[in-house]
Amino acid sequence: MTFWAGTSYLLTSAVFQPFIGALSDVFGRRELLLLSLLLFTLGTTVCCAAENFTSLLSGRAIQGIGGGGIIVMVLVIFTDIVPLRQRPKYNGYVQMAWAFGTITGPLVGGAFAQHVTWRWIFYINFPFCGIGLLMIPIVVNLEKPKASSSYMFSRVDWVGGFLFIGSTTTFLMAVTWGGLQYPWGSYQTLVPLLVGIAGCFATVAWEIWGAKFPFVRLSIFMTRSAAAAYTCATTQGLLVSIIYHDHQIMPVHDRHSHHTYSIRPFKLIKTNISYMRNFTTSRSTSRLYNLCHQHSTASPSSLLPAGFFQLRSLSVS
């Protein structure tokens, strides 16, 4: 059950991101970024006050909603204010900050848990939350859509959002606990798995034929460049999930090993390659720019099968 402390955050973060991004089109970027930070702060407070594992999971789930909203809103605002030509370079800076946090976070958190108290893992978030809550109204000065509240609420695809969040949550829960908490062939796994798949098909059908203002615009999947990018992102997500599984499960089998370091080289290499790719793309011009932009997606994809092959050598024995 302990793996749910991390998985609950990742699950809610993933399933709420698309809908929060769609809500920002209606209610405004700054408002949704501020709401996401408030949810993250609320989840952190619940985790700090938790006296049992159920309370901790609730706080982590709320944190995940807020954290997912922060991630997607930063990307959306980043796209709004940075010209297309300069985005790869500035995205490299974002990747560097992300890598610094994900590499140092386990070290700082482990030190807190071992030498002080695990609650400091959450206490340390409050200064950053406070700074964000003060700075967002001052710094983020994007124009807010002007319309009545009733009109804005009518433009939200509530049915599509409910179908998407419900079906993906059900599907991902089944995939998460299948083979760990419950066997793959058990009804605890198969029922939510099938319900989640059916819900995903229902979501697509609603977005095509039922939604007046669909929050998922299926036209974004119709170009080859977008399809290639989404395929690479999905493949990378699978790779990261395997490494995350190794990071969470293998220390249980071998407490004297140092498997917790397995994810750090991946973070370092990924960040350095991303920064070099983004810098090269932003410095290229005309035809060379397009060529580098295409190969920035194609080249890493060709290396993924080799990485998966090497992961076969991992063992918990």
One Martini backbone bead per residue (centre of mass of N, CA, C, O) as a GRO file, in nm:
protein
  317
    1MET     BB    1   0.050   0.066  -0.012
    2THR     BB    2   0.286   0.279  -0.016
    3PHE     BB    3   0.286   0.353  -0.328
    4TRP     BB    4   0.033   0.554  -0.307
    5ALA     BB    5   0.181   0.811  -0.213
    6GLY     BB    6   0.281   0.861  -0.514
    7THR     BB    7   0.051   0.767  -0.712
    8SER     BB    8  -0.178   0.962  -0.630
    9TYR     BB    9  -0.041   1.210  -0.745
   10LEU     BB   10   0.007   1.117  -1.040
   11LEU     BB   11  -0.285   1.055  -1.114
   12THR     BB   12  -0.425   1.333  -1.063
   13SER     BB   13  -0.230   1.498  -1.232
   14ALA     BB   14  -0.295   1.365  -1.508
   15VAL     BB   15  -0.622   1.379  -1.529
   16PHE     BB   16  -0.647   1.710  -1.480
   17GLN     BB   17  -0.487   1.871  -1.692
   18PRO     BB   18  -0.675   1.904  -1.945
   19PHE     BB   19  -0.914   2.044  -1.793
   20ILE     BB   20  -0.762   2.286  -1.679
   21GLY     BB   21  -0.674   2.398  -1.952
   22ALA     BB   22  -0.968   2.443  -2.052
   23LEU     BB   23  -1.059   2.636  -1.824
   24SER     BB   24  -0.857   2.870  -1.900
   25ASP     BB   25  -1.013   2.958  -2.162
   26VAL     BB   26  -1.258   3.073  -1.982
   27PHE     BB   27  -1.131   3.198  -1.688
   28GLY     BB   28  -0.822   3.196  -1.699
   29ARG     BB   29  -0.492   3.172  -1.621
   30ARG     BB   30  -0.451   3.299  -1.339
   31GLU     BB   31  -0.689   3.162  -1.195
   32LEU     BB   32  -0.591   2.862  -1.236
   33LEU     BB   33  -0.314   2.893  -1.109
   34LEU     BB   34  -0.415   2.982  -0.831
   35LEU     BB   35  -0.596   2.737  -0.776
   36SER     BB   36  -0.372   2.524  -0.794
   37LEU     BB   37  -0.200   2.637  -0.561
   38LEU     BB   38  -0.421   2.610  -0.346
   39LEU     BB   39  -0.449   2.301  -0.369
   40PHE     BB   40  -0.158   2.236  -0.299
   41THR     BB   41  -0.166   2.370  -0.019
   42LEU     BB   42  -0.396   2.199   0.095
   43GLY     BB   43  -0.259   1.923   0.058
   44THR     BB   44  -0.017   1.989   0.237
   45THR     BB   45  -0.178   2.036   0.498
   46VAL     BB   46  -0.299   1.752   0.516
   47CYS     BB   47  -0.027   1.604   0.533
   48CYS     BB   48   0.079   1.742   0.793
   49ALA     BB   49  -0.195   1.642   0.965
   50ALA     BB   50  -0.155   1.351   0.940
   51GLU     BB   51  -0.252   1.030   1.124
   52ASN     BB   52  -0.298   0.867   0.852
   53PHE     BB   53  -0.302   0.715   0.546
   54THR     BB   54  -0.567   0.831   0.438
   55SER     BB   55  -0.495   1.130   0.477
   56LEU     BB   56  -0.242   1.127   0.305
   57LEU     BB   57  -0.381   1.045   0.037
   58SER     BB   58  -0.568   1.288   0.021
   59GLY     BB   59  -0.346   1.502   0.011
   60ARG     BB   60  -0.201   1.390  -0.242
   61ALA     BB   61  -0.439   1.418  -0.435
   62ILE     BB   62  -0.469   1.724  -0.407
   63GLN     BB   63  -0.183   1.788  -0.489
   64GLY     BB   64  -0.208   1.669  -0.776
   65ILE     BB   65  -0.410   1.866  -0.886
   66GLY     BB   66  -0.236   2.117  -0.838
   67GLY     BB   67   0.024   2.021  -0.980
   68GLY     BB   68  -0.104   1.976  -1.258
   69GLY     BB   69  -0.201   2.268  -1.293
   70ILE     BB   70   0.077   2.399  -1.281
   71ILE     BB   71   0.203   2.260  -1.520
   72VAL     BB   72  -0.006   2.340  -1.744
   73MET     BB   73  -0.005   2.652  -1.691
   74VAL     BB   74   0.290   2.704  -1.749
   75LEU     BB   75   0.276   2.605  -2.044
   76VAL     BB   76   0.054   2.794  -2.144
   77ILE     BB   77   0.188   3.064  -2.067
   78PHE     BB   78   0.448   3.012  -2.217
   79THR     BB   79   0.302   3.006  -2.497
   80ASP     BB   80   0.176   3.297  -2.484
   81ILE     BB   81   0.467   3.474  -2.429
   82VAL     BB   82   0.641   3.290  -2.619
   83PRO     BB   83   0.789   3.260  -2.892
   84LEU     BB   84   0.836   3.004  -3.102
   85ARG     BB   85   1.146   3.041  -3.151
   86GLN     BB   86   1.210   3.056  -2.815
   87ARG     BB   87   1.100   2.803  -2.666
   88PRO     BB   88   1.331   2.593  -2.651
   89LYS     BB   89   1.523   2.758  -2.473
   90TYR     BB   90   1.325   2.807  -2.229
   91ASN     BB   91   1.265   2.506  -2.185
   92GLY     BB   92   1.547   2.442  -2.080
   93TYR     BB   93   1.519   2.599  -1.815
   94VAL     BB   94   1.283   2.434  -1.707
   95GLN     BB   95   1.435   2.161  -1.708
   96MET     BB   96   1.650   2.242  -1.503
   97ALA     BB   97   1.461   2.296  -1.265
   98TRP     BB   98   1.330   2.017  -1.263
   99ALA     BB   99   1.590   1.853  -1.217
  100PHE     BB  100   1.678   1.977  -0.952
  101GLY     BB  101   1.427   1.885  -0.791
  102THR     BB  102   1.430   1.568  -0.860
  103ILE     BB  103   1.720   1.518  -0.741
  104THR     BB  104   1.711   1.669  -0.453
  105GLY     BB  105   1.447   1.574  -0.319
  106PRO     BB  106   1.524   1.284  -0.214
  107LEU     BB  107   1.754   1.384  -0.035
  108VAL     BB  108   1.599   1.580   0.147
  109GLY     BB  109   1.370   1.387   0.230
  110GLY     BB  110   1.552   1.168   0.356
  111ALA     BB  111   1.676   1.353   0.572
  112PHE     BB  112   1.418   1.425   0.716
  113ALA     BB  113   1.314   1.133   0.782
  114GLN     BB  114   1.581   1.051   0.945
  115HIS     BB  115   1.643   1.333   1.133
  116VAL     BB  116   1.345   1.433   1.184
  117THR     BB  117   1.063   1.457   0.981
  118TRP     BB  118   0.835   1.381   0.735
  119ARG     BB  119   0.677   1.659   0.748
  120TRP     BB  120   0.907   1.833   0.611
  121ILE     BB  121   0.836   1.757   0.320
  122PHE     BB  122   0.586   1.969   0.345
  123TYR     BB  123   0.681   2.226   0.489
  124ILE     BB  124   0.880   2.324   0.254
  125ASN     BB  125   0.640   2.434   0.064
  126PHE     BB  126   0.526   2.700   0.191
  127PRO     BB  127   0.719   2.925   0.090
  128PHE     BB  128   0.654   2.874  -0.214
  129CYS     BB  129   0.352   2.917  -0.196
  130GLY     BB  130   0.363   3.207  -0.088
  131ILE     BB  131   0.516   3.332  -0.322
  132GLY     BB  132   0.313   3.253  -0.542
  133LEU     BB  133   0.057   3.397  -0.422
  134LEU     BB  134   0.197   3.682  -0.449
  135MET     BB  135   0.302   3.681  -0.761
  136ILE     BB  136   0.073   3.612  -0.958
  137PRO     BB  137  -0.097   3.885  -0.948
  138ILE     BB  138   0.158   4.055  -1.048
  139VAL     BB  139   0.288   3.894  -1.303
  140VAL     BB  140   0.017   3.780  -1.414
  141ASN     BB  141  -0.107   3.979  -1.708
  142LEU     BB  142  -0.344   3.842  -1.839
  143GLU     BB  143  -0.616   3.835  -2.023
  144LYS     BB  144  -0.945   3.821  -1.938
  145PRO     BB  145  -1.229   3.692  -1.999
  146LYS     BB  146  -1.530   3.860  -2.116
  147ALA     BB  147  -1.797   3.749  -1.906
  148SER     BB  148  -2.036   3.584  -1.785
  149SER     BB  149  -2.075   3.331  -1.568
  150SER     BB  150  -2.293   3.171  -1.723
  151TYR     BB  151  -2.143   3.163  -1.994
  152MET     BB  152  -1.883   3.023  -1.897
  153PHE     BB  153  -2.021   2.766  -1.786
  154SER     BB  154  -2.153   2.688  -2.069
  155ARG     BB  155  -1.851   2.637  -2.205
  156VAL     BB  156  -1.828   2.387  -2.036
  157ASP     BB  157  -1.727   2.043  -2.049
  158TRP     BB  158  -1.855   1.855  -1.809
  159VAL     BB  159  -1.907   1.576  -1.930
  160GLY     BB  160  -1.627   1.529  -2.054
  161GLY     BB  161  -1.469   1.564  -1.790
  162PHE     BB  162  -1.604   1.334  -1.633
  163LEU     BB  163  -1.537   1.106  -1.830
  164PHE     BB  164  -1.231   1.140  -1.836
  165ILE     BB  165  -1.161   1.128  -1.533
  166GLY     BB  166  -1.311   0.866  -1.463
  167SER     BB  167  -1.183   0.669  -1.675
  168THR     BB  168  -0.879   0.719  -1.621
  169THR     BB  169  -0.882   0.653  -1.323
  170THR     BB  170  -0.987   0.363  -1.344
  171PHE     BB  171  -0.768   0.256  -1.533
  172LEU     BB  172  -0.512   0.337  -1.360
  173MET     BB  173  -0.584   0.176  -1.109
  174ALA     BB  174  -0.575  -0.102  -1.241
  175VAL     BB  175  -0.282  -0.081  -1.346
  176THR     BB  176  -0.151  -0.031  -1.067
  177TRP     BB  177  -0.274  -0.292  -0.893
  178GLY     BB  178  -0.190  -0.485  -1.098
  179GLY     BB  179   0.006  -0.743  -0.946
  180LEU     BB  180  -0.006  -0.632  -0.639
  181GLN     BB  181  -0.287  -0.631  -0.489
  182TYR     BB  182  -0.398  -0.770  -0.756
  183PRO     BB  183  -0.477  -0.975  -0.980
  184TRP     BB  184  -0.528  -0.961  -1.317
  185GLY     BB  185  -0.782  -1.180  -1.303
  186SER     BB  186  -0.940  -1.010  -1.124
  187TYR     BB  187  -1.216  -0.814  -1.056
  188GLN     BB  188  -1.057  -0.567  -0.936
  189THR     BB  189  -0.919  -0.527  -1.224
  190LEU     BB  190  -1.118  -0.580  -1.467
  191VAL     BB  191  -1.350  -0.386  -1.414
  192PRO     BB  192  -1.199  -0.107  -1.420
  193LEU     BB  193  -1.062  -0.157  -1.689
  194LEU     BB  194  -1.321  -0.181  -1.868
  195VAL     BB  195  -1.457   0.079  -1.776
  196GLY     BB  196  -1.229   0.269  -1.866
  197ILE     BB  197  -1.233   0.199  -2.167
  198ALA     BB  198  -1.531   0.269  -2.216
  199GLY     BB  199  -1.501   0.565  -2.120
  200CYS     BB  200  -1.304   0.655  -2.341
  201PHE     BB  201  -1.499   0.604  -2.577
  202ALA     BB  202  -1.720   0.792  -2.467
  203THR     BB  203  -1.552   1.048  -2.477
  204VAL     BB  204  -1.500   1.055  -2.780
  205ALA     BB  205  -1.798   1.054  -2.867
  206TRP     BB  206  -1.874   1.316  -2.722
  207GLU     BB  207  -1.662   1.506  -2.860
  208ILE     BB  208  -1.784   1.459  -3.150
  209TRP     BB  209  -2.128   1.456  -3.098
  210GLY     BB  210  -2.206   1.619  -2.810
  211ALA     BB  211  -2.021   1.860  -2.791
  212LYS     BB  212  -2.018   2.203  -2.816
  213PHE     BB  213  -1.743   2.242  -2.620
  214PRO     BB  214  -1.473   2.084  -2.652
  215PHE     BB  215  -1.188   2.007  -2.454
  216VAL     BB  216  -1.116   1.800  -2.685
  217ARG     BB  217  -0.935   1.850  -2.976
  218LEU     BB  218  -0.908   1.619  -3.230
  219SER     BB  219  -0.737   1.786  -3.443
  220ILE     BB  220  -0.450   1.751  -3.297
  221PHE     BB  221  -0.425   1.439  -3.422
  222MET     BB  222  -0.402   1.492  -3.756
  223THR     BB  223  -0.101   1.533  -3.745
  224ARG     BB  224   0.213   1.405  -3.777
  225SER     BB  225   0.365   1.570  -3.566
  226ALA     BB  226   0.171   1.522  -3.331
  227ALA     BB  227   0.172   1.213  -3.337
  228ALA     BB  228   0.476   1.185  -3.281
  229ALA     BB  229   0.483   1.338  -3.012
  230TYR     BB  230   0.276   1.159  -2.859
  231THR     BB  231   0.428   0.894  -2.893
  232CYS     BB  232   0.684   0.982  -2.743
  233ALA     BB  233   0.546   1.059  -2.476
  234THR     BB  234   0.432   0.778  -2.417
  235THR     BB  235   0.701   0.624  -2.419
  236GLN     BB  236   0.832   0.790  -2.195
  237GLY     BB  237   0.622   0.723  -1.979
  238LEU     BB  238   0.684   0.421  -1.971
  239LEU     BB  239   0.979   0.449  -1.888
  240VAL     BB  240   0.935   0.608  -1.625
  241SER     BB  241   0.750   0.395  -1.490
  242ILE     BB  242   0.965   0.176  -1.471
  243ILE     BB  243   1.165   0.337  -1.298
  244TYR     BB  244   0.966   0.396  -1.071
  245HIS     BB  245   0.915   0.102  -0.997
  246ASP     BB  246   1.208   0.043  -0.922
  247HIS     BB  247   1.231   0.270  -0.705
  248GLN     BB  248   0.991   0.142  -0.520
  249ILE     BB  249   1.035  -0.189  -0.516
  250MET     BB  250   1.336  -0.291  -0.490
  251PRO     BB  251   1.406  -0.201  -0.191
  252VAL     BB  252   1.218  -0.419  -0.062
  253HIS     BB  253   1.411  -0.663  -0.154
  254ASP     BB  254   1.680  -0.456  -0.115
  255ARG     BB  255   1.795  -0.270   0.151
  256HIS     BB  256   2.127  -0.270   0.075
  257SER     BB  257   2.081  -0.114  -0.165
  258HIS     BB  258   2.109   0.154  -0.444
  259HIS     BB  259   1.832   0.212  -0.620
  260THR     BB  260   1.772   0.523  -0.569
  261TYR     BB  261   1.987   0.605  -0.808
  262SER     BB  262   1.858   0.515  -1.087
  263ILE     BB  263   1.706   0.797  -1.169
  264ARG     BB  264   1.933   1.018  -1.193
  265PRO     BB  265   2.074   0.969  -1.466
  266PHE     BB  266   1.818   1.013  -1.629
  267LYS     BB  267   1.774   1.309  -1.555
  268LEU     BB  268   2.044   1.423  -1.652
  269ILE     BB  269   2.037   1.327  -1.947
  270LYS     BB  270   1.762   1.445  -2.028
  271THR     BB  271   1.831   1.743  -1.972
  272ASN     BB  272   2.080   1.778  -2.153
  273ILE     BB  273   1.947   1.694  -2.419
  274SER     BB  274   1.716   1.901  -2.412
  275TYR     BB  275   1.892   2.156  -2.412
  276MET     BB  276   2.048   2.103  -2.674
  277ARG     BB  277   1.802   2.084  -2.856
  278ASN     BB  278   1.675   2.362  -2.790
  279PHE     BB  279   1.918   2.535  -2.867
  280THR     BB  280   1.947   2.439  -3.162
  281THR     BB  281   1.661   2.513  -3.257
  282SER     BB  282   1.674   2.828  -3.183
  283ARG     BB  283   1.944   2.876  -3.380
  284SER     BB  284   1.800   2.804  -3.616
  285THR     BB  285   1.720   2.828  -3.975
  286SER     BB  286   1.470   2.768  -4.157
  287ARG     BB  287   1.542   2.472  -4.282
  288LEU     BB  288   1.717   2.396  -4.036
  289TYR     BB  289   1.496   2.429  -3.830
  290ASN     BB  290   1.307   2.206  -3.936
  291LEU     BB  291   1.512   1.976  -3.919
  292CYS     BB  292   1.569   1.994  -3.612
  293HIS     BB  293   1.274   1.965  -3.524
  294GLN     BB  294   1.237   1.678  -3.634
  295HIS     BB  295   1.495   1.542  -3.494
  296SER     BB  296   1.406   1.603  -3.197
  297THR     BB  297   1.204   1.355  -3.227
  298ALA     BB  298   1.344   1.116  -3.383
  299SER     BB  299   1.611   1.052  -3.233
  300PRO     BB  300   1.509   0.961  -2.949
  301SER     BB  301   1.324   0.731  -3.060
  302SER     BB  302   1.564   0.544  -3.157
  303LEU     BB  303   1.666   0.495  -2.843
  304LEU     BB  304   1.438   0.351  -2.684
  305PRO     BB  305   1.475   0.046  -2.752
  306ALA     BB  306   1.754   0.027  -2.614
  307GLY     BB  307   1.653   0.094  -2.330
  308PHE     BB  308   1.455  -0.142  -2.301
  309PHE     BB  309   1.665  -0.366  -2.337
  310GLN     BB  310   1.835  -0.289  -2.082
  311LEU     BB  311   1.596  -0.329  -1.871
  312ARG     BB  312   1.602  -0.649  -1.880
  313SER     BB  313   1.852  -0.669  -1.666
  314LEU     BB  314   1.674  -0.633  -1.442
  315SER     BB  315   1.676  -0.715  -1.084
  316VAL     BB  316   1.554  -0.831  -0.753
  317SER     BB  317   1.802  -1.039  -0.667
   0.00000   0.00000   0.00000
